[in-house]
Amino acid sequence: MKIYRPRSINLKQTLVCIALFGVHGAAMADAERFEADLRALFSEGGTLSIGDVSSAMLRSRLTAEDIVFEADEGERLLIDRYIVSGDYDAPAEVTLEGLRIEDSLTELTLMSVERIVLGEPSQAVFPLHDDALTPEQVRLGSLAIDGIVIELASELAEEIFFDTPFSSGHGRMTIDKLRGESLSHEAIGMLEISGMAGVFDELDELGSGSFTLRSLRLEGLTGIDKEGEEKLASLVLRDLAVESPELVARLALIDLDGNFDDGKGGVRLEGLHMDLARMIELAPEDERTQLRMVSNVLTGGSGELRLDAALLGSWQEKDEYSVLISDSQIDIHDALSLLLDINLPLLLPHDVTPSDAFGNMDWLEDATLLGGDIHLSLANQGLFSRLATLGAAMEGVTEALYVEQVRTQAQGFGMMFGPEIQAVLVGLVDLLEGSAQHLDVRVTLPAQSNVTTYMSDPLGVPGKLSVKVETR
């Protein structure tokens, strides 16, 4: 007679089985919550269908497939897959794949997105219609969106681009990538758009045309929840090109440093090229003569305006006062170059920091200026001689006679506004005549003054300053 002896039970196997059954039960519960949250998300204004909701318990992933929402207004939202990875109450990632918004009447795709990845979102599904959800509860650790296509001639585009020129245009916009970090209702840590392009029709004042943008990146945007308190630490735009009847231009770089906490900031603009010749070709025939005249004066007949600029500022703290320093330059190639250096020691109003001062220059009215100097340098690179030729042609006189007429007017203004202003105006006439190529104006402020005093008597300002004008 055989006696049955049960095999010994492995404790580890038992624990694993219990854990798996527990995880499976939790996964099923999360899947039910996931589907319920999705249905609540689209609970108003239309009908929702979901093809399948599944869970992968070993990978802690929930997936809803073939989501279709038919809105009562006539739009259709389709999502191929909605994936929640990690703990449902604190997801590591939420991924949406194959998102499309269509006009159900015309079957036109109004917007499509290949993939959206929300990193560390505050919720797996944001209930858009839940009044209990406060702005503070909406947070994203990171954001990645790929393959965006938007039809501009739609109500959806009007909502997306509200209060921008794109809200009323027709055409199509594409964006290769959008990346973001630390996003909330009050601040954006970083947001970058790469590979943007578009074609447009009836776009505000630009008319019809196209544009491309290599990248646009902003960092440290704060105060967006309070109107008037927005602050931007930095913005960098690279390789923008626009072609339309009103504007044909390329811009290599805009670099804005708005974070003055380190005592410096400003903006640099590099490689602005405006194809005036092309713009003249695209302009209405009755406007071409005047535009060609302006183009010839600015570019010397090349038809291409090229400009670089840097408007930079810094702040230095001394023992008993502060020093505001500005170093700015504007260079219009083959036309003129302008340099402006400012060095102003001053006492700030109480509780005003250098960062506050750069962010809002109204404080300057209450500051005490402790002397300082301003240097303006203007270099002629061909513009003034062309202005003399144009002015003489329009007056029907010789260039020499035209210059003398302008000089007489400058001296007349000098009698009205004082010898300091007269010296500056006569120096400009010397540039026009060609007897000088550079104009330097150096202004020294009195030992103590304030802006309010100057504003109350603007015609008397030159007499309160030490002004030295040189031409060479």
C-alpha positions in Angstrom: 0.0 0.0 0.0 1.5 3.3 -1.1 1.2 6.1 1.3 0.9 9.6 -0.3 3.4 12.1 1.1 2.9 15.7 0.1 6.0 17.4 -1.3 7.5 20.0 0.9 6.3 23.5 0.1 8.9 26.0 -0.8 8.3 29.1 1.3 9.9 31.5 -1.2 7.6 30.1 -4.0 4.6 30.7 -1.7 5.6 34.2 -1.0 6.1 35.0 -4.7 2.7 33.5 -5.6 1.0 35.5 -2.9 2.8 38.7 -4.1 1.9 38.0 -7.7 -1.7 37.5 -6.8 -1.7 40.7 -4.8 0.0 42.7 -7.5 -2.4 41.3 -10.1 -5.3 42.3 -8.0 -3.9 45.8 -7.5 -3.1 46.0 -11.2 -6.7 45.1 -12.0 -7.9 47.7 -9.6 -5.7 50.3 -11.2 -6.9 49.4 -14.6 -10.5 49.9 -13.5 -9.6 53.3 -12.0 -7.7 54.2 -15.2 -10.7 53.4 -17.4 -13.0 55.2 -15.0 -10.8 58.3 -15.0 -10.6 58.3 -18.8 -14.4 58.2 -19.0 -14.7 61.0 -16.5 -12.2 63.0 -18.5 -14.5 62.9 -21.5 -17.8 62.8 -19.6 -19.2 66.0 -21.0 -20.1 67.2 -24.5 -19.8 64.0 -26.5 -19.4 60.2 -26.6 -16.4 58.1 -25.8 -15.3 54.7 -26.9 -12.2 52.8 -25.7 -11.0 49.7 -27.6 -9.1 48.0 -24.7 -7.6 48.7 -21.3 -4.8 46.3 -20.2 -2.2 46.1 -17.4 1.3 44.7 -17.4 1.9 44.0 -13.8 5.6 43.1 -14.0 6.4 46.4 -15.7 3.8 48.4 -13.7 2.2 49.7 -16.9 -1.4 50.4 -17.8 -2.4 50.8 -21.5 -5.7 52.1 -23.0 -5.9 51.6 -26.8 -8.0 53.0 -29.6 -9.6 55.9 -27.7 -12.1 57.9 -29.7 -14.1 60.9 -28.4 -16.8 62.4 -30.6 -17.5 65.9 -29.4 -20.9 67.4 -29.9 -19.3 70.4 -31.6 -18.2 68.2 -34.5 -14.6 67.5 -33.6 -13.2 64.0 -33.1 -10.2 63.1 -30.8 -8.4 59.9 -31.5 -5.5 58.5 -29.3 -3.9 55.2 -30.4 -2.4 54.5 -27.0 -2.5 56.1 -23.6 0.1 54.5 -21.4 0.7 55.1 -17.6 4.0 53.8 -16.3 4.8 53.3 -12.6 2.6 53.9 -9.6 -0.8 55.0 -10.8 -1.0 57.6 -8.0 2.5 58.9 -8.7 3.3 57.9 -12.3 6.9 57.9 -13.6 5.6 58.7 -17.1 2.4 59.1 -19.0 2.7 58.5 -22.8 0.2 59.3 -25.5 0.8 57.9 -28.9 -0.9 58.7 -32.2 -3.0 61.7 -31.1 -5.2 63.3 -33.8 -8.0 65.9 -33.7 -10.3 65.8 -36.7 -13.3 67.6 -38.1 -15.9 64.8 -38.1 -17.9 66.6 -40.9 -15.0 67.2 -43.4 -12.6 64.4 -42.0 -9.9 67.1 -42.1 -7.1 66.5 -39.5 -6.9 69.7 -37.5 -3.9 68.6 -35.4 -1.8 65.5 -35.0 1.0 64.5 -32.6 3.1 61.5 -33.0 4.0 61.2 -29.3 3.6 63.0 -26.0 5.6 62.0 -22.9 4.7 63.5 -19.5 7.5 62.9 -17.0 6.5 62.6 -13.4 3.1 64.2 -13.8 1.1 65.0 -10.7 -1.7 62.7 -11.9 -2.1 59.9 -14.4 -5.2 61.6 -15.9 -6.0 65.2 -15.4 -9.8 65.6 -14.9 -10.4 68.7 -17.0 -14.0 69.1 -15.8 -13.2 68.6 -12.1 -13.7 71.9 -10.2 -11.8 70.4 -7.2 -8.6 70.3 -9.3 -6.7 73.5 -8.5 -3.9 74.9 -10.6 -1.4 73.9 -7.9 -2.3 70.3 -8.5 -1.1 70.4 -12.1 2.6 69.8 -12.4 5.0 68.1 -14.8 8.6 67.1 -14.1 9.3 67.0 -17.9 7.5 67.2 -21.2 8.4 65.7 -24.6 6.3 66.1 -27.7 7.3 64.9 -31.2 5.8 65.3 -34.6 3.3 68.2 -34.2 1.2 69.3 -37.2 -1.4 72.0 -36.8 -3.9 73.4 -39.4 -4.1 77.1 -38.8 -7.6 77.6 -40.3 -9.5 76.1 -37.4 -11.1 77.1 -34.1 -8.5 74.8 -32.4 -5.7 76.9 -33.8 -7.4 80.1 -32.6 -7.5 78.7 -29.1 -3.9 77.5 -29.2 -2.4 80.7 -30.6 -4.8 83.1 -28.9 -3.6 86.7 -29.0 -0.9 85.9 -31.6 -0.8 86.5 -35.4 -1.3 82.8 -36.0 -4.8 82.9 -34.4 -6.4 84.4 -37.5 -4.4 83.0 -40.4 -4.7 80.0 -42.7 -2.0 77.4 -43.5 -0.1 74.7 -41.7 2.5 74.6 -38.9 4.8 71.7 -38.1 7.1 71.2 -35.1 9.6 68.4 -34.9 10.2 68.5 -31.2 9.0 70.3 -28.0 10.8 69.7 -24.7 10.1 71.1 -21.3 11.2 70.7 -17.7 9.6 71.7 -14.3 6.3 73.0 -15.6 3.5 74.3 -13.4 0.8 76.9 -13.4 3.2 79.5 -12.0 6.6 78.8 -13.6 8.4 77.0 -16.5 11.9 75.8 -15.8 12.7 75.2 -19.4 10.8 75.0 -22.7 12.4 74.4 -26.1 10.9 74.1 -29.6 13.0 72.6 -32.4 12.4 72.3 -36.1 9.4 74.6 -36.6 8.2 75.4 -40.1 5.0 76.8 -41.6 3.2 78.1 -44.6 0.5 80.8 -44.1 -2.1 82.8 -45.9 -3.7 86.1 -44.8 -1.5 86.1 -41.6 -2.0 89.4 -40.0 0.2 92.0 -41.7 2.5 89.5 -43.4 0.0 88.2 -45.9 0.9 84.9 -47.5 4.3 83.2 -47.2 6.4 80.8 -45.2 8.8 80.6 -42.3 11.3 78.2 -40.6 12.8 78.3 -37.2 15.7 76.1 -36.0 15.0 76.5 -32.3 13.5 78.6 -29.6 14.5 78.0 -26.0 13.4 79.8 -22.8 14.5 79.2 -19.2 13.4 80.4 -15.9 9.9 81.8 -16.7 8.2 82.7 -13.4 5.2 84.7 -12.3 3.0 83.5 -15.2 0.1 83.1 -12.8 0.1 86.8 -11.9 -0.4 89.4 -14.7 2.4 91.9 -14.7 4.8 89.8 -12.6 6.3 87.6 -15.3 10.1 87.3 -15.4 12.2 85.4 -17.9 15.7 84.4 -17.1 16.8 83.6 -20.7 15.6 83.2 -24.2 17.6 82.0 -27.2 16.2 82.0 -30.7 18.3 80.5 -33.6 17.9 80.7 -37.4 14.6 82.3 -38.1 13.7 82.8 -41.8 10.5 84.5 -43.1 9.4 85.1 -46.7 6.3 87.1 -47.5 5.3 90.1 -49.6 5.8 92.3 -46.5 9.0 90.8 -45.1 11.8 88.7 -46.5 14.4 88.2 -43.7 16.7 85.9 -41.9 17.8 86.2 -38.3 20.7 84.1 -37.0 20.4 84.7 -33.2 18.5 86.5 -30.5 20.1 85.9 -27.1 18.2 87.5 -24.1 19.7 87.3 -20.6 16.9 88.5 -18.3 18.3 87.1 -15.1 19.9 90.2 -13.4 20.4 88.4 -10.1 24.1 88.0 -11.1 24.4 91.7 -11.8 24.4 91.6 -15.6 22.1 91.0 -18.5 20.8 92.3 -21.8 20.1 91.2 -25.4 22.3 90.3 -28.4 21.0 90.2 -32.0 23.2 88.7 -34.6 22.9 88.2 -38.4 19.6 90.1 -39.2 19.5 90.1 -43.0 16.5 91.8 -44.7 16.3 91.1 -48.5 14.9 94.5 -49.5 15.3 93.7 -53.2 13.2 90.7 -52.9 10.6 92.6 -50.9 10.4 95.2 -53.6 9.7 92.5 -56.2 6.9 91.2 -54.1 5.4 94.6 -53.2 2.5 96.2 -55.1 3.7 98.0 -58.2 2.7 101.5 -57.0 4.8 101.1 -53.9 8.0 99.9 -55.5 9.6 103.3 -56.4 9.4 104.5 -52.8 10.7 101.2 -51.4 13.5 101.2 -53.9 14.5 104.7 -52.8 14.6 103.6 -49.1 16.6 100.5 -50.0 19.2 102.4 -52.0 19.8 104.8 -49.1 20.0 102.1 -46.5 22.0 99.5 -48.4 23.9 101.5 -51.0 22.2 99.7 -53.8 22.9 96.1 -52.7 19.3 95.6 -51.7 20.3 93.7 -48.5 20.1 95.2 -45.1 22.4 93.6 -42.5 22.3 94.4 -38.8 23.9 93.3 -35.6 23.2 94.7 -32.2 24.1 94.2 -28.5 22.3 96.0 -25.7 24.1 94.9 -22.5 24.0 96.1 -18.9 25.7 95.3 -15.7 25.6 96.4 -12.0 28.4 96.9 -9.6 27.9 97.2 -5.8 30.2 99.6 -4.0 30.5 100.3 -0.3 28.0 103.2 -0.2 26.5 103.3 -3.7 25.9 101.3 -6.9 27.1 101.7 -10.4 25.0 101.1 -13.5 27.0 100.3 -16.6 25.7 99.9 -20.1 27.7 98.8 -23.1 25.6 98.9 -26.3 26.3 98.7 -30.0 24.3 98.8 -33.2 25.9 98.0 -36.5 24.0 98.5 -39.7 26.5 97.2 -42.3 27.5 99.7 -45.1 25.3 102.3 -43.3 26.4 103.3 -39.8 27.7 102.1 -36.5 26.5 103.3 -33.1 28.2 102.8 -29.7 26.7 103.8 -26.4 28.6 103.5 -23.1 27.0 104.6 -19.8 28.6 104.7 -16.4 26.3 106.0 -13.7 27.1 105.8 -9.9 23.8 106.2 -8.0 21.9 105.6 -4.8 18.9 103.3 -5.2 15.6 103.9 -3.5 15.1 101.9 -0.3 14.4 98.2 -0.8 15.2 98.3 -4.6 17.6 95.5 -5.6 19.7 95.6 -8.8 17.5 92.8 -10.2 14.4 94.9 -9.5 16.1 97.9 -11.1 16.9 96.2 -14.4 13.4 94.7 -14.5 11.6 98.0 -14.1 13.4 101.2 -14.9 10.7 103.4 -13.3 12.8 103.3 -10.1 15.3 105.6 -11.9 13.0 108.5 -11.3 13.6 108.1 -7.5 17.3 107.4 -7.6 20.0 109.9 -6.7 22.6 110.2 -9.5 26.1 110.7 -8.2 27.8 112.1 -11.3 28.8 109.7 -14.1 29.3 109.9 -17.8 27.7 108.9 -21.1 29.6 108.4 -24.3 27.9 108.2 -27.7 30.0 107.4 -30.8 28.5 107.4 -34.3 30.5 106.2 -37.3 29.4 106.8 -40.8 29.7 103.8 -43.1 28.1 105.3 -46.1 24.6 106.3 -45.0 25.1 110.0 -44.5 26.6 110.6 -48.0 23.6 108.8 -49.5 21.2 110.9 -47.5 22.9 114.0 -48.9 22.5 112.8 -52.4 18.8 111.9 -51.8 18.1 115.2 -50.1 19.6 117.2 -52.9 17.7 115.3 -55.5 14.4 115.8 -53.8 15.1 119.5 -53.3 16.4 119.9 -56.9 19.7 121.5 -55.8 23.3 120.6 -55.7 24.6 118.5 -52.7 26.8 121.4 -51.6 23.8 123.8 -51.5 21.7 121.2 -49.7 24.3 120.6 -47.0 24.6 124.4 -46.4 20.8 124.6 -46.1 20.8 121.8 -43.5 23.8 123.5 -41.7 21.8 126.7 -41.4 18.9 124.9 -40.0 21.1 123.1 -37.4 22.5 126.5 -36.3 19.0 127.8 -36.0 18.0 124.9 -33.7 21.1 125.6 -31.7 19.9 129.1 -31.0 16.6 127.6 -29.6 18.0 124.7 -27.6 21.5 125.9 -26.7 25.1 125.5 -27.8 25.3 121.9 -26.7 22.5 120.8 -29.0 23.9 123.0 -31.7 27.3 121.3 -31.5 25.7 117.8 -31.9 23.6 119.0 -34.9 26.5 120.6 -36.6 28.5 117.5 -36.1 25.8 115.5 -37.9 26.0 118.0 -40.8 29.7 117.3 -41.0 29.0 113.6 -41.5 26.4 114.6 -44.1 29.0 116.7 -45.9 31.7 114.1 -45.7 34.2 116.3 -43.9 34.0 113.9 -40.9 33.3 110.2 -40.6 33.0 109.9 -36.8 30.9 111.9 -34.2 31.7 111.6 -30.5 29.5 113.0 -27.8 30.7 112.8 -24.2 28.3 113.9 -21.4 29.3 114.3 -17.8 26.6 114.6 -15.1 26.9 116.9 -12.1 28.1 115.5 -8.8 24.5 115.0 -7.6 21.2 115.1 -9.5 18.1 113.2 -10.2 16.0 112.3 -13.2 12.9 114.1 -12.0 14.8 117.4 -12.1 15.8 116.8 -15.7 12.3 115.8 -16.7 10.7 118.9 -15.2 12.8 121.1 -17.4 13.9 119.2 -20.6 15.1 122.3 -22.5 17.4 123.2 -19.6 19.0 119.8 -19.4 22.0 120.5 -21.7 22.9 123.5 -19.6 23.1 121.4 -16.5 25.5 118.9 -18.1 29.1 119.0 -19.4 28.8 118.2 -23.1 31.9 117.7 -25.3 31.4 117.1 -29.1 34.2 116.0 -31.4 34.2 115.0 -35.1 37.0 113.4 -37.0 
